[in-house]
Amino acid sequence: MKLLRYGAKGAEKPGLCDPEGAIRDLSAVVPDIAGDVLTDAGLARLKALDWKTLPKVAGAPRLGPPVVRPLNYFCIGLNYADHAAETNSPIPKEPVVFLKSLGAYSGPNDDVRLPRGSHKTDWEVELGVVIGRDAHYVPEADALGYVAGYCICNDVSEREYQLERGGTWDKGKGCDSFAPTGPWLVTRDEVPDPQALEMWCDIDSTRMQHGNTRTMIFGVARLVSYISQMMTLHQGDIISTGTPPGVGQGKKPTPIFLKPGQSMRLGIAGLGEQQTRVVAD
């Protein structure tokens, strides 16, 4: 099942993408894609619906992020062995965890705005994990049972802010519009193995990233369990699980960074595609 939210910013409605690719409205069924809707029981109720009876949405409305703005948007740094190698970074002994500003949270096709004075903004296609029920001190063996589903995340990163201007990574990771998410939440039952997903990112018409979640250093179950030992994962929280090689910072002999007018097109097998336009703020 592919759940989504559509409509103007701040006024999104819940919906689903039907097997024919059309948007069906869920407004009469659930208030939004949040809360108990994300539990196994809530998702089972939606799956039991006859999608053909749901109102079809006309046209091609804007898609918002697939879940209501989460309480936490976790990100994992240097979580692909081949990406760590391209950045000349050592393999982490434990997951590198940071939080992305919720002001960055945006729809899958919304414009990405380059901050004024930015010269080193970069792309990162990532597998997003959406939490379905609160998780605290969860054993790794049980961790996937706390996942509602998966989505595409783009952990857009301003490398100068992140790495050259002191402090933590947050300055380079949390700029407005730096977390395009979606197009859909694909429920857990449709992703039998989150560690076997092809993923890619094109800048304009050039393939920059091509990887597979099997090269993650710490898999999804490990990440959910690990974070839950330190802080509660709440319903609707998102974990953006790291990126494969091919980021602009790692291009040799000269790094490549985004410029106004370019487009980013990202995809993960079974999770759809997103496409954003890069604009000056």
C-alpha positions as CSV (number, residue, x, y, z in Angstrom):
1,M,0.0,0.0,0.0
2,K,1.3,3.4,-0.9
3,L,0.1,6.2,1.4
4,L,0.5,9.9,0.5
5,R,-0.6,13.4,1.3
6,Y,-1.6,15.8,-1.4
7,G,-2.6,19.5,-1.7
8,A,-1.2,22.9,-0.9
9,K,1.5,23.3,1.8
10,G,-0.1,23.2,5.2
11,A,-3.5,22.0,3.8
12,E,-2.5,18.5,2.7
13,K,-5.2,15.7,2.7
14,P,-4.5,12.0,3.2
15,G,-4.6,9.7,0.2
16,L,-3.3,6.6,-1.4
17,C,-1.8,5.7,-4.7
18,D,-4.0,3.0,-6.2
19,P,-2.7,0.1,-8.3
20,E,-3.4,2.1,-11.5
21,G,-1.3,5.0,-10.3
22,A,-4.2,7.4,-9.5
23,I,-4.6,9.2,-6.2
24,R,-7.5,8.2,-4.1
25,D,-8.8,10.5,-1.3
26,L,-8.8,9.1,2.3
27,S,-10.3,12.2,4.0
28,A,-13.5,10.4,4.8
29,V,-11.6,7.5,6.4
30,V,-8.7,9.0,8.4
31,P,-7.9,12.6,9.4
32,D,-4.3,12.3,8.2
33,I,-1.4,10.0,7.8
34,A,-0.3,10.1,11.4
35,G,-0.8,8.6,14.8
36,D,-2.6,5.3,15.1
37,V,-3.1,5.2,11.3
38,L,0.6,4.1,11.3
39,T,0.1,1.1,13.6
40,D,-0.2,-2.4,12.2
41,A,-3.9,-2.3,13.1
42,G,-4.4,1.1,11.5
43,L,-2.7,0.1,8.3
44,A,-4.6,-3.2,8.1
45,R,-7.9,-1.2,8.2
46,L,-6.8,0.9,5.3
47,K,-5.6,-2.2,3.4
48,A,-9.0,-3.8,3.8
49,L,-10.7,-0.9,2.0
50,D,-12.0,-1.4,-1.6
51,W,-9.8,1.3,-3.2
52,K,-12.2,1.5,-6.2
53,T,-14.9,3.0,-3.9
54,L,-12.6,5.9,-2.8
55,P,-12.9,9.2,-4.6
56,K,-10.4,9.6,-7.4
57,V,-8.5,12.9,-7.2
58,A,-8.5,14.8,-10.5
59,G,-5.4,16.3,-12.1
60,A,-1.9,16.2,-10.7
61,P,-2.0,17.9,-7.3
62,R,1.2,18.8,-5.4
63,L,2.4,15.9,-3.1
64,G,3.3,16.8,0.4
65,P,5.6,14.7,2.6
66,P,3.9,11.3,3.1
67,V,3.4,11.7,6.9
68,V,2.5,14.6,9.1
69,R,5.6,16.5,10.2
70,P,7.4,14.2,12.6
71,L,8.5,14.9,16.1
72,N,12.0,13.8,15.1
73,Y,13.8,13.5,11.8
74,F,16.9,11.4,12.5
75,C,19.7,11.0,10.0
76,I,22.6,8.6,9.9
77,G,26.0,9.7,8.7
78,L,28.6,7.6,6.8
79,N,26.4,4.5,6.9
80,Y,27.6,3.0,3.5
81,A,31.0,1.5,3.4
82,D,31.6,2.7,-0.2
83,H,30.4,6.2,0.7
84,A,32.8,6.4,3.7
85,A,35.6,5.3,1.3
86,E,34.9,8.1,-1.2
87,T,35.0,10.7,1.5
88,N,38.2,9.3,3.0
89,S,36.4,8.7,6.3
90,P,37.0,5.7,8.7
91,I,34.2,3.2,9.0
92,P,32.2,4.2,12.1
93,K,32.2,1.8,15.1
94,E,28.7,2.9,16.0
95,P,26.0,4.7,14.0
96,V,26.6,8.4,13.5
97,V,23.3,10.0,14.5
98,F,22.2,13.6,14.1
99,L,18.8,15.4,13.8
100,K,17.7,17.4,10.8
101,S,15.8,20.6,11.4
102,L,12.0,20.1,10.9
103,G,12.0,23.3,9.0
104,A,13.8,21.4,6.2
105,Y,10.9,18.9,5.9
106,S,9.3,19.3,2.5
107,G,7.4,17.5,-0.3
108,P,9.1,15.2,-2.7
109,N,8.8,17.6,-5.7
110,D,9.0,20.9,-3.9
111,D,11.8,23.3,-4.8
112,V,15.1,23.0,-3.0
113,R,16.3,26.5,-2.0
114,L,20.0,27.2,-2.0
115,P,20.9,29.4,1.0
116,R,22.3,32.8,0.2
117,G,26.0,32.6,-0.3
118,S,25.9,28.8,-0.6
119,H,28.6,27.3,-2.9
120,K,28.7,23.7,-1.8
121,T,25.2,22.3,-1.6
122,D,25.1,18.5,-2.3
123,W,22.6,15.7,-2.8
124,E,22.1,12.4,-0.9
125,V,19.5,9.8,-1.9
126,E,18.6,7.8,1.2
127,L,16.2,5.2,2.4
128,G,13.7,6.6,4.9
129,V,12.2,4.5,7.7
130,V,8.9,5.7,9.1
131,I,8.1,4.5,12.7
132,G,4.7,3.1,13.3
133,R,4.5,2.9,17.1
134,D,6.6,4.3,19.9
135,A,9.9,2.5,20.4
136,H,12.1,2.6,23.5
137,Y,14.7,0.0,24.4
138,V,13.7,-2.2,21.5
139,P,15.8,-5.4,20.8
140,E,17.2,-5.6,17.3
141,A,15.4,-8.8,16.7
142,D,12.0,-7.0,17.2
143,A,12.9,-3.7,15.6
144,L,11.3,-4.1,12.2
145,G,8.0,-4.7,13.9
146,Y,8.1,-1.0,14.9
147,V,8.4,0.2,11.3
148,A,5.2,1.4,9.5
149,G,7.0,1.6,6.1
150,Y,9.6,3.2,4.0
151,C,10.1,6.2,1.8
152,I,12.7,8.2,-0.2
153,C,14.6,10.9,1.5
154,N,17.1,13.4,0.0
155,D,19.5,14.5,2.8
156,V,20.4,17.7,1.0
157,S,23.7,19.1,2.6
158,E,25.6,22.3,2.4
159,R,29.2,21.0,2.8
160,E,30.8,24.3,3.7
161,Y,28.3,24.9,6.5
162,Q,28.6,21.2,7.6
163,L,32.3,20.8,7.6
164,E,34.1,24.1,7.4
165,R,32.4,26.5,9.7
166,G,32.8,24.9,13.1
167,G,30.4,23.1,15.4
168,T,28.2,20.1,14.5
169,W,26.8,19.0,11.1
170,D,23.4,20.6,11.8
171,K,24.1,23.9,10.1
172,G,24.7,22.2,6.8
173,K,21.9,19.7,7.0
174,G,18.9,21.6,8.3
175,C,18.5,24.5,5.9
176,D,15.0,25.3,4.8
177,S,13.8,22.8,2.1
178,F,16.7,20.4,2.7
179,A,14.6,17.3,3.4
180,P,12.4,16.4,0.4
181,T,10.6,13.3,1.5
182,G,8.3,10.9,-0.5
183,P,6.4,10.6,-2.8
184,W,4.8,7.8,-0.7
185,L,5.0,5.8,2.5
186,V,5.2,2.3,1.2
187,T,4.0,-0.1,3.9
188,R,6.4,-2.6,5.5
189,D,4.6,-5.6,4.0
190,E,5.5,-4.4,0.5
191,V,9.2,-4.2,1.4
192,P,10.2,-7.7,2.5
193,D,13.9,-6.9,2.7
194,P,15.0,-3.3,3.2
195,Q,18.6,-4.3,2.8
196,A,18.1,-5.2,-0.9
197,L,17.0,-2.0,-2.6
198,E,18.5,-0.4,-5.6
199,M,18.8,3.4,-5.3
200,W,20.0,6.2,-7.6
201,C,20.2,9.9,-8.1
202,D,20.4,11.9,-11.3
203,I,21.5,15.6,-11.5
204,D,19.9,16.9,-14.6
205,S,20.4,14.0,-17.0
206,T,23.6,12.6,-15.4
207,R,23.5,9.6,-13.1
208,M,25.5,10.6,-10.0
209,Q,24.6,8.0,-7.5
210,H,23.8,4.3,-7.9
211,G,23.9,2.0,-5.0
212,N,22.1,-0.6,-3.0
213,T,21.0,-0.7,0.7
214,R,23.0,-4.0,1.1
215,T,26.2,-1.9,1.5
216,M,24.8,-0.2,4.7
217,I,27.2,-0.6,7.6
218,F,24.3,-0.6,10.1
219,G,21.0,-2.0,8.7
220,V,17.5,-0.8,9.4
221,A,16.8,-3.1,12.3
222,R,20.1,-2.1,14.0
223,L,19.4,1.6,13.6
224,V,15.9,1.4,15.0
225,S,17.2,-0.6,18.0
226,Y,20.3,1.6,18.5
227,I,18.4,4.9,18.5
228,S,15.7,3.5,20.8
229,Q,18.3,2.8,23.5
230,M,19.0,6.5,23.8
231,M,15.7,8.2,23.0
232,T,12.2,7.3,22.2
233,L,11.2,6.9,18.6
234,H,7.7,8.3,18.2
235,Q,5.0,7.4,15.8
236,G,5.7,9.1,12.5
237,D,9.3,9.7,13.2
238,I,11.6,9.3,10.2
239,I,15.1,7.8,10.1
240,S,17.1,8.8,7.0
241,T,19.5,5.9,6.9
242,G,22.6,7.2,5.0
243,T,23.6,7.5,1.4
244,P,25.6,5.4,-1.1
245,P,28.6,6.8,-3.1
246,G,28.4,9.4,-5.8
247,V,27.8,12.6,-3.8
248,G,29.2,15.8,-5.2
249,Q,31.7,16.2,-2.4
250,G,33.3,12.9,-3.4
251,K,33.7,13.6,-7.1
252,K,37.3,13.4,-8.3
253,P,39.4,15.2,-9.2
254,T,37.1,18.1,-8.5
255,P,33.9,18.1,-6.3
256,I,30.7,19.1,-8.0
257,F,27.9,21.1,-6.3
258,L,24.4,22.2,-7.1
259,K,23.5,25.4,-8.9
260,P,20.2,27.2,-9.4
261,G,18.3,25.8,-12.4
262,Q,19.4,22.2,-12.0
263,S,17.1,19.3,-11.1
264,M,17.6,16.3,-8.8
265,R,15.8,13.1,-9.7
266,L,15.9,10.3,-7.1
267,G,14.5,6.8,-7.0
268,I,14.5,3.7,-4.8
269,A,13.2,0.3,-6.1
270,G,9.6,0.0,-5.2
271,L,9.4,3.4,-3.4
272,G,8.9,5.6,-6.5
273,E,10.7,8.7,-7.6
274,Q,11.0,12.3,-6.6
275,Q,12.2,15.3,-8.6
276,T,13.1,18.7,-7.3
277,R,14.2,21.9,-8.9
278,V,17.1,23.8,-7.4
279,V,16.5,27.5,-6.9
280,A,18.2,30.5,-5.3
281,D,16.7,31.6,-2.0
